Amino acid sequence: MERWKKVQRVPTPALIPPYGPLAGMRVLMTGNVVAAPFAAGVLAEYGAEVIHVERPGVGDRYRGQDPMVTFDEKEQRFVLASPDTPRDRKVSTGWIQEARNKLSFTLELNMRVPEAKDIFLSLIKNCDVWIENLVWLEKLGLSDEMALEANPRLVIAHISGFGRPQFGGVPEECDRPSYDPIGQAEGGYMFLNGYPEPMPPMPGASFINDYMTAMFCVSGILMAYIHAQKTGEGQVVDVSQVECMSKCLNDTFVNYLTLGAVKERYGTKLPISQPGDVYKTKDGYIYLMAFGPVVYNRALQAMGIDYQKYSHAEAGASSEAVNSPLGRELDGLIRAWLAERTSEEAMAQFRKYKVPCGIPRSVADLASSEHYRKRGNFVEYEDQTLGRKVKAYGFAPKMSKTRPQVWRGAPRLGQDTERVLRKILGYGDAEIEALKGRGIID
């Protein structure tokens, strides 16, 4: 068959409006929750045309992540969907947030099916980037060599728990399955997060490792893409969850490799300087941090504490100072001062003295924040499954010229399959009809 060999690249964007700094980049994403879709989503928000390949009839597992919502026509509001709500009338809130700006293309990725292989390689020829986090590439017959032969300029980004064996490592380790908390555990973060023994290590919430991994992936893609634009030479970007986690551990490895010191969990209180902790207030909590002598003196002034008696060097500058009798006495004074005030009262006082602090905010707090509203941090768009306007979190970072945007909400499963086949891959009506009913595209 090998129809793909005659396929010519269709200029980008072909199916989305032009916007953002990445207009002209086309991305193929064959992945599921969370890291690969988020990496592709970041590129999509800044102008890349992203084709999200999903299994026919199944789709990205993100679509089924709880909670699921539906729109109650009688009450005219969103409500939690029940298990018996039809699939085409309910959608995951995670999918609403993360799948916007993508084209949903259904395709069985088994390369032993000639038609599937033809479509996949036709897509590869039309894309600048291929992102994947599938753990069964070899079983499907997918390989870097195949993709780069079809498109030598292609940037391939693999996201996995422990890295691809082509980049080194123990093959059995590379073959291990992983999820976000596994990456946190095996990458060293979980060991450091939480309170000392006998309390257990604690995972960070909201898939923090997956999101960090996704941003490392985006950064690697952009570097490789710039290289490909300059030289015409594609390459493979290997993104490992555990390595991304380890990269974010600050001085942990140098401490061990130079001193043999194993960094331990210390809870919320900074062990190397103070003030630096989550402190209890009259009505809640506040995080106060004053690092360095200038800010330290301002913080003590704000609380009416004698910063000459409790000098930075003797009471706050190091672990020895923090744990000294003077340092422990200062800690008691800080806690007593904060316990007598509400979080907002304490913050108002610290702001007068330019002392960094923060109140642990709930999502309800942030959703009603005037600052967030005036920063434009919330966007509205129509979810394609429910056909209703939804409100979601917007963009980071902000751009002064080439601004991001949401051109469409999260797609229905396979919503764009025929459009992509026709406009980008050049398939005619008869060819598309011949593919239907065979588990290839539907």
Secondary structure as GFF3:
##gff-version 3
##sequence-region A 1 442
A	DSSP	three_ten_helix	3	6	.	.	.	ID=ss1
A	DSSP	beta_strand	26	30	.	.	.	ID=ss2
A	DSSP	alpha_helix	35	45	.	.	.	ID=ss3
A	DSSP	beta_strand	49	54	.	.	.	ID=ss4
A	DSSP	three_ten_helix	61	64	.	.	.	ID=ss5
A	DSSP	beta_strand	68	72	.	.	.	ID=ss6
A	DSSP	beta_strand	77	80	.	.	.	ID=ss7
A	DSSP	three_ten_helix	87	89	.	.	.	ID=ss8
A	DSSP	beta_strand	91	92	.	.	.	ID=ss9
A	DSSP	alpha_helix	93	98	.	.	.	ID=ss10
A	DSSP	beta_strand	102	106	.	.	.	ID=ss11
A	DSSP	alpha_helix	114	125	.	.	.	ID=ss12
A	DSSP	beta_strand	129	132	.	.	.	ID=ss13
A	DSSP	alpha_helix	137	140	.	.	.	ID=ss14
A	DSSP	alpha_helix	144	150	.	.	.	ID=ss15
A	DSSP	beta_strand	155	160	.	.	.	ID=ss16
A	DSSP	three_ten_helix	165	167	.	.	.	ID=ss17
A	DSSP	alpha_helix	171	174	.	.	.	ID=ss18
A	DSSP	alpha_helix	180	186	.	.	.	ID=ss19
A	DSSP	alpha_helix	189	192	.	.	.	ID=ss20
A	DSSP	alpha_helix	208	231	.	.	.	ID=ss21
A	DSSP	beta_strand	235	240	.	.	.	ID=ss22
A	DSSP	alpha_helix	241	247	.	.	.	ID=ss23
A	DSSP	alpha_helix	252	259	.	.	.	ID=ss24
A	DSSP	beta_strand	276	280	.	.	.	ID=ss25
A	DSSP	beta_strand	285	289	.	.	.	ID=ss26
A	DSSP	alpha_helix	293	302	.	.	.	ID=ss27
A	DSSP	alpha_helix	312	315	.	.	.	ID=ss28
A	DSSP	alpha_helix	319	323	.	.	.	ID=ss29
A	DSSP	alpha_helix	325	339	.	.	.	ID=ss30
A	DSSP	alpha_helix	343	352	.	.	.	ID=ss31
A	DSSP	beta_strand	357	358	.	.	.	ID=ss32
A	DSSP	alpha_helix	363	367	.	.	.	ID=ss33
A	DSSP	alpha_helix	370	374	.	.	.	ID=ss34
A	DSSP	beta_strand	378	383	.	.	.	ID=ss35
A	DSSP	beta_strand	388	393	.	.	.	ID=ss36
A	DSSP	alpha_helix	417	419	.	.	.	ID=ss37
A	DSSP	pi_helix	420	424	.	.	.	ID=ss38
A	DSSP	alpha_helix	429	435	.	.	.	ID=ss39
###
